[in-house]
Amino acid sequence: MKYFLSSERARFWILVAIVSISGFSQGMLLPLIAVIFEQDGVSSALNGLSATGLYIGIIAVAPFMEPQLRKFGFKPLILVGGAMVILALLSFPLWKSVLFWFVLRILIGVGDQALHFSTQTWITSTSPHHKLGRNIAIYGMSFSVGFGAGPLFVPLVEVFEALPFIISGVLCLIAWSLVFFLRNDFPEHSASSMGAKGTLQRFRTALVIGWVAFLPPLGYGFLEASLSAIYPVYALRQSFDISMVSYILAAFSIGAIATQLPLGELSDRIGRKKVLMIALSGGGLSFLVATFFESNAWLTLVLFVVAGMFVGSTFSLGISYMTDLMPKELLPTGNLLCGVAFSVGSLIGPAAGGLFLEVTEQLSFLLLITGILLTLFTIIAFKGPHKQTA
């Protein structure tokens, strides 16, 4: 048993389990609070602004993550991050307030940054190159599984408002306890890895080398956060019931889960850029078609499955793309910047989506998503590197 828990295979699957439960808590929290606030009469703009708390926490703590990871290793950061998420989730039922919940979301963002940055860097640093796409796809798929299951628990709010928060906190606690069985490890570093000057230099170098690889996480953050936090508001205004909204959001994740591994393995064979272009164009067109049928809940659900099959892998493909482009000693920096890009997109998504609903009454919310995806497709197609380095 001790040998199993110290093996690379066991470590990989424990990290996958942690990310899955973290995805569940995020997938539940965004639509859950959006629905609660909508029912309480909170404006869509304030609803979207409140959702940005999670990503403010992620971005605010990002500059301090890499030095701590190099100093203390992967395991302590995962433990601290997981503990913050658990405590914040269990604190939501204590006081129902827009401001208090905003602060709790910031704390969850800080914890999620520590947790995801550590697990993501651990996996990319230890995966053999010929299995990189596969392993990152499994990583992304595990998050999608959890994220897709999260919205299904939103209807529990009608049983007891605190129940979804309690369930999520307990599940996070169970997954978090598995980390104690792992042996700590540290990322590779060079002589310039330590100190503020070295940190700034690594950020500049990583941005120059891998800027194009940070665009897919940016776009996916916008997509995921705006769909989870603002689409429920839009769908409720289209007279969909809460259960159907949960099914539609879960359908997107089901599509992502179905193709996550095949697209990851395909990117190992034909290259990340080609697969990313297929994913972004296919997802953009799927959401565009959905704008013509969004009055029909079941057709919308089917189109969300198709869209998820295309764009549900963009975050993990972006990480793999970054890993191809980045020198090994810059992988922690690259992973951190992928997380920052995702968080920036997630920060903009709910705010822009809420504002979009406020100022446009005749246009479909899904047109905003379509425009973002096709813009990223254009940039990557004409500006991105054509070859990846091993």
C-alpha positions as CSV (number, residue, x, y, z in Angstrom):
1,M,0.0,0.0,0.0
2,K,2.8,2.4,0.9
3,Y,4.6,1.7,-2.4
4,F,1.3,2.2,-4.3
5,L,0.7,5.6,-2.7
6,S,4.3,6.7,-3.5
7,S,4.2,5.6,-7.1
8,E,3.8,8.0,-10.0
9,R,0.6,6.3,-11.2
10,A,-1.0,6.6,-7.7
11,R,0.0,10.2,-7.5
12,F,-1.4,11.0,-10.9
13,W,-4.8,9.5,-10.1
14,I,-5.0,11.2,-6.7
15,L,-4.3,14.6,-8.3
16,V,-7.0,13.8,-10.9
17,A,-9.5,13.0,-8.1
18,I,-8.7,16.3,-6.4
19,V,-9.2,18.3,-9.6
20,S,-12.4,16.5,-10.2
21,I,-13.9,17.5,-6.9
22,S,-12.6,21.0,-7.3
23,G,-14.4,21.1,-10.6
24,F,-17.5,19.9,-9.0
25,S,-17.5,22.7,-6.4
26,Q,-16.9,25.4,-9.1
27,G,-19.5,23.9,-11.4
28,M,-22.1,24.0,-8.7
29,L,-21.1,27.3,-7.0
30,L,-21.4,29.6,-10.1
31,P,-25.0,28.6,-11.2
32,L,-26.1,28.0,-7.6
33,I,-25.4,31.5,-6.5
34,A,-26.6,33.0,-9.8
35,V,-30.0,31.2,-9.3
36,I,-30.2,32.3,-5.6
37,F,-29.4,35.9,-6.4
38,E,-31.8,35.9,-9.4
39,Q,-34.6,34.6,-7.3
40,D,-33.8,37.3,-4.6
41,G,-34.1,40.0,-7.3
42,V,-30.4,40.9,-7.6
43,S,-29.7,42.5,-10.9
44,S,-27.9,40.5,-13.6
45,A,-25.0,43.1,-13.6
46,L,-24.4,42.8,-9.9
47,N,-24.9,39.0,-10.2
48,G,-22.1,38.8,-12.8
49,L,-19.9,41.2,-10.8
50,S,-20.3,39.0,-7.7
51,A,-19.1,36.0,-9.7
52,T,-15.8,37.7,-10.4
53,G,-14.8,37.3,-6.7
54,L,-13.5,33.8,-7.4
55,Y,-11.2,35.0,-10.2
56,I,-10.1,38.2,-8.3
57,G,-8.7,35.8,-5.7
58,I,-7.0,33.7,-8.3
59,I,-5.3,36.7,-10.0
60,A,-4.4,38.5,-6.8
61,V,-2.4,35.6,-5.3
62,A,-0.9,34.4,-8.6
63,P,2.4,36.5,-8.4
64,F,3.1,34.9,-5.0
65,M,2.5,31.2,-6.0
66,E,5.6,30.3,-7.9
67,P,8.2,31.2,-5.2
68,Q,6.1,29.3,-2.6
69,L,6.0,26.3,-4.8
70,R,9.7,26.3,-5.4
71,K,10.3,26.8,-1.6
72,F,7.8,24.3,-0.1
73,G,7.0,21.9,-2.9
74,F,3.7,20.7,-4.4
75,K,2.1,18.9,-1.5
76,P,2.0,21.8,1.1
77,L,0.4,24.2,-1.5
78,I,-2.3,21.7,-2.3
79,L,-3.1,21.1,1.3
80,V,-3.3,24.8,2.1
81,G,-5.3,25.6,-1.0
82,G,-7.7,22.7,-0.3
83,A,-8.2,23.7,3.3
84,M,-9.2,27.3,2.3
85,V,-11.7,26.0,-0.3
86,I,-13.4,23.6,2.3
87,L,-13.6,26.3,5.0
88,A,-15.1,28.8,2.6
89,L,-17.7,26.4,1.2
90,L,-18.9,25.5,4.6
91,S,-19.1,29.2,5.6
92,F,-21.7,30.2,2.9
93,P,-24.7,29.1,4.9
94,L,-23.6,31.2,7.9
95,W,-24.7,34.5,6.5
96,K,-26.6,35.3,3.3
97,S,-25.1,38.6,2.0
98,V,-23.9,39.6,-1.4
99,L,-20.7,41.2,0.1
100,F,-20.0,38.3,2.5
101,W,-20.4,35.7,-0.3
102,F,-18.2,37.9,-2.5
103,V,-15.4,37.7,0.1
104,L,-15.9,33.9,0.4
105,R,-15.5,33.6,-3.4
106,I,-12.3,35.5,-3.2
107,L,-11.0,33.1,-0.6
108,I,-12.1,30.1,-2.8
109,G,-10.2,31.7,-5.7
110,V,-7.0,31.9,-3.6
111,G,-7.4,28.3,-2.5
112,D,-8.2,27.1,-6.1
113,Q,-5.1,28.9,-7.5
114,A,-2.8,27.1,-5.0
115,L,-4.5,23.8,-5.7
116,H,-4.7,23.9,-9.5
117,F,-1.3,25.5,-10.0
118,S,0.3,22.8,-7.9
119,T,-1.5,19.8,-9.4
120,Q,-1.2,21.1,-13.0
121,T,2.6,21.8,-12.7
122,W,3.1,18.5,-11.0
123,I,1.5,16.6,-13.9
124,T,3.1,18.6,-16.7
125,S,6.6,18.3,-15.1
126,T,6.4,14.5,-14.7
127,S,4.6,13.4,-17.8
128,P,6.6,11.9,-20.6
129,H,6.3,14.0,-23.8
130,H,4.6,11.2,-25.9
131,K,1.9,11.0,-23.2
132,L,1.6,14.7,-22.4
133,G,-1.6,15.3,-24.5
134,R,-3.2,12.2,-23.0
135,N,-2.3,13.0,-19.4
136,I,-3.4,16.7,-19.6
137,A,-6.6,15.5,-21.4
138,I,-7.4,13.2,-18.5
139,Y,-6.6,16.1,-16.1
140,G,-9.0,18.4,-18.1
141,M,-11.6,15.6,-18.4
142,S,-11.6,15.1,-14.6
143,F,-12.3,18.7,-14.1
144,S,-15.0,18.6,-16.7
145,V,-16.6,15.6,-15.1
146,G,-16.8,17.4,-11.8
147,F,-17.8,20.7,-13.3
148,G,-20.6,18.9,-15.3
149,A,-21.9,17.2,-12.2
150,G,-21.9,20.4,-10.2
151,P,-25.0,22.1,-11.8
152,L,-27.0,18.9,-11.3
153,F,-27.0,19.7,-7.6
154,V,-28.3,23.2,-8.0
155,P,-32.0,22.0,-7.7
156,L,-31.2,20.9,-4.1
157,V,-31.5,24.6,-3.2
158,E,-35.2,24.0,-3.3
159,V,-35.0,21.4,-0.6
160,F,-32.7,23.3,1.7
161,E,-30.6,26.3,0.6
162,A,-27.5,25.3,2.5
163,L,-27.5,21.7,1.4
164,P,-25.5,22.1,-1.9
165,F,-22.8,24.0,0.0
166,I,-22.5,21.4,2.7
167,I,-22.3,18.5,0.1
168,S,-19.6,20.3,-1.9
169,G,-17.6,21.0,1.3
170,V,-17.7,17.4,2.5
171,L,-16.7,16.0,-0.9
172,C,-13.8,18.4,-1.1
173,L,-12.8,17.3,2.4
174,I,-12.7,13.7,1.4
175,A,-10.6,14.4,-1.7
176,W,-8.3,16.7,0.2
177,S,-7.5,14.0,2.8
178,L,-5.9,11.8,0.0
179,V,-3.1,14.4,-0.4
180,F,-1.6,13.4,3.0
181,F,-0.6,10.0,1.5
182,L,1.5,11.6,-1.2
183,R,5.3,12.2,-1.0
184,N,6.2,15.8,-1.5
185,D,8.2,16.8,-4.6
186,F,9.7,20.0,-6.1
187,P,9.8,21.5,-9.6
188,E,13.0,21.8,-11.6
189,H,14.8,25.1,-11.2
190,S,17.8,27.0,-12.6
191,A,20.2,29.4,-10.9
192,S,17.9,32.3,-11.8
193,S,14.8,30.7,-10.4
194,M,14.9,32.5,-7.0
195,G,14.4,36.2,-6.2
196,A,12.1,38.9,-7.4
197,K,14.4,39.8,-10.4
198,G,14.4,36.2,-11.5
199,T,10.7,35.9,-11.2
200,L,10.1,39.0,-13.4
201,Q,12.5,37.7,-16.0
202,R,10.8,34.3,-16.1
203,F,7.4,36.0,-16.6
204,R,8.8,38.1,-19.5
205,T,10.5,35.2,-21.1
206,A,7.5,32.9,-20.8
207,L,5.2,35.5,-22.3
208,V,7.5,36.0,-25.3
209,I,7.8,32.3,-25.9
210,G,4.3,31.1,-25.2
211,W,1.9,34.0,-25.5
212,V,-0.2,32.1,-28.1
213,A,-0.7,29.1,-25.8
214,F,-2.3,31.4,-23.2
215,L,-5.1,32.4,-25.5
216,P,-7.1,29.1,-25.3
217,P,-7.2,29.1,-21.4
218,L,-8.2,32.8,-21.6
219,G,-11.1,32.0,-24.0
220,Y,-12.1,29.0,-22.0
221,G,-12.2,30.9,-18.8
222,F,-14.5,33.5,-20.4
223,L,-16.7,30.8,-21.9
224,E,-17.0,28.7,-18.7
225,A,-17.6,31.5,-16.3
226,S,-20.1,33.4,-18.4
227,L,-22.0,30.2,-19.2
228,S,-22.1,29.2,-15.5
229,A,-22.8,32.5,-14.0
230,I,-24.8,34.4,-16.6
231,Y,-26.4,31.9,-18.9
232,P,-28.7,30.6,-16.0
233,V,-30.0,34.2,-15.7
234,Y,-30.6,34.5,-19.4
235,A,-32.2,31.0,-19.6
236,L,-34.5,31.8,-16.7
237,R,-35.6,34.9,-18.6
238,Q,-36.4,32.6,-21.5
239,S,-38.8,30.7,-19.2
240,F,-36.6,27.7,-18.7
241,D,-37.0,26.1,-15.3
242,I,-34.1,25.6,-12.9
243,S,-33.8,21.9,-13.6
244,M,-33.6,22.4,-17.4
245,V,-30.9,25.0,-16.9
246,S,-28.9,22.5,-14.9
247,Y,-29.3,19.9,-17.6
248,I,-28.1,22.3,-20.3
249,L,-25.0,23.3,-18.4
250,A,-24.3,19.6,-17.6
251,A,-24.8,18.8,-21.3
252,F,-21.9,21.1,-22.2
253,S,-19.6,19.2,-19.8
254,I,-20.8,15.8,-21.1
255,G,-19.8,16.8,-24.6
256,A,-16.4,18.0,-23.2
257,I,-15.9,14.7,-21.4
258,A,-16.7,12.6,-24.4
259,T,-14.0,14.2,-26.6
260,Q,-11.4,15.3,-24.1
261,L,-9.2,12.2,-24.3
262,P,-9.5,11.7,-28.1
263,L,-8.6,15.3,-28.8
264,G,-5.7,15.1,-26.4
265,E,-4.3,12.0,-28.1
266,L,-5.0,13.5,-31.6
267,S,-2.9,16.6,-30.6
268,D,0.0,14.3,-29.7
269,R,-0.1,13.0,-33.3
270,I,-1.0,16.0,-35.5
271,G,0.0,19.0,-33.3
272,R,-1.8,21.3,-30.8
273,K,-2.4,24.2,-33.2
274,K,-4.4,22.1,-35.7
275,V,-6.6,20.6,-33.0
276,L,-7.1,24.0,-31.4
277,M,-8.3,25.5,-34.7
278,I,-10.7,22.7,-35.2
279,A,-12.0,23.0,-31.6
280,L,-12.5,26.8,-31.7
281,S,-14.1,27.0,-35.1
282,G,-16.4,24.0,-34.3
283,G,-17.4,25.5,-31.0
284,G,-18.1,28.9,-32.4
285,L,-20.3,27.6,-35.1
286,S,-22.2,25.3,-32.7
287,F,-23.1,28.3,-30.5
288,L,-24.0,30.3,-33.5
289,V,-26.5,27.7,-34.7
290,A,-27.9,27.5,-31.1
291,T,-28.9,31.1,-31.3
292,F,-31.5,30.2,-33.9
293,F,-33.1,27.4,-31.7
294,E,-32.7,28.7,-28.2
295,S,-36.4,28.9,-27.6
296,N,-36.5,25.1,-27.7
297,A,-34.8,23.8,-24.5
298,W,-34.1,20.3,-25.8
299,L,-32.5,21.5,-29.1
300,T,-30.4,23.9,-27.1
301,L,-29.3,21.1,-24.9
302,V,-28.2,19.0,-27.9
303,L,-26.3,21.9,-29.4
304,F,-24.6,22.5,-26.0
305,V,-23.4,18.9,-26.1
306,V,-21.9,19.5,-29.6
307,A,-20.3,22.8,-28.5
308,G,-18.8,21.0,-25.5
309,M,-17.4,18.3,-27.7
310,F,-15.4,21.0,-29.6
311,V,-14.4,23.6,-27.0
312,G,-14.4,21.6,-23.8
313,S,-10.8,20.7,-24.4
314,T,-9.4,24.1,-25.1
315,F,-8.0,24.7,-21.6
316,S,-6.1,21.3,-21.5
317,L,-5.0,21.8,-25.1
318,G,-3.7,25.2,-24.2
319,I,-1.7,23.7,-21.3
320,S,-0.2,21.0,-23.6
321,Y,0.6,23.7,-26.2
322,M,2.4,25.7,-23.6
323,T,4.3,22.7,-22.4
324,D,5.5,22.0,-26.0
325,L,6.8,25.6,-26.3
326,M,8.3,26.2,-22.9
327,P,11.7,25.1,-21.6
328,K,11.4,22.6,-18.7
329,E,12.7,25.1,-16.1
330,L,9.9,27.6,-17.1
331,L,7.1,25.1,-16.8
332,P,6.0,26.4,-13.4
333,T,5.9,29.9,-14.8
334,G,4.0,28.7,-17.9
335,N,1.5,26.8,-15.9
336,L,1.0,29.8,-13.6
337,L,0.4,32.1,-16.6
338,C,-2.1,29.6,-18.1
339,G,-4.0,29.8,-14.8
340,V,-3.8,33.6,-14.8
341,A,-5.0,33.7,-18.4
342,F,-7.9,31.4,-17.5
343,S,-8.7,33.6,-14.5
344,V,-8.6,36.9,-16.5
345,G,-11.1,35.3,-19.0
346,S,-13.2,34.1,-16.1
347,L,-13.1,37.5,-14.5
348,I,-14.2,39.3,-17.7
349,G,-16.8,36.7,-18.6
350,P,-19.4,37.2,-15.9
351,A,-19.0,41.0,-15.9
352,A,-19.2,41.3,-19.7
353,G,-22.0,38.7,-19.9
354,G,-24.0,40.6,-17.2
355,L,-23.5,43.9,-18.9
356,F,-24.4,42.3,-22.3
357,L,-27.7,41.2,-20.8
358,E,-28.3,44.7,-19.4
359,V,-27.7,46.6,-22.6
360,T,-28.9,44.2,-25.3
361,E,-32.5,43.0,-25.2
362,Q,-32.9,41.6,-28.8
363,L,-29.5,39.9,-29.2
364,S,-28.9,36.3,-28.0
365,F,-26.4,35.9,-25.2
366,L,-24.8,33.1,-27.2
367,L,-23.6,35.5,-29.9
368,L,-21.2,36.9,-27.3
369,I,-19.7,33.4,-26.9
370,T,-19.5,32.9,-30.6
371,G,-17.7,36.1,-31.2
372,I,-15.0,35.3,-28.6
373,L,-14.3,31.8,-29.9
374,L,-14.1,32.9,-33.6
375,T,-11.8,35.8,-32.6
376,L,-9.4,33.4,-30.9
377,F,-9.5,31.1,-33.8
378,T,-8.4,33.9,-36.1
379,I,-5.5,35.0,-33.9
380,I,-4.2,31.5,-33.5
381,A,-4.6,30.7,-37.2
382,F,-2.6,33.7,-38.4
383,K,-0.3,34.5,-35.5
384,G,0.5,31.2,-33.7
385,P,3.7,29.2,-34.3
386,H,3.2,26.5,-36.9
387,K,5.6,24.0,-35.3
388,Q,5.9,23.0,-31.7
389,T,9.2,22.1,-30.1
390,A,9.7,18.9,-28.2
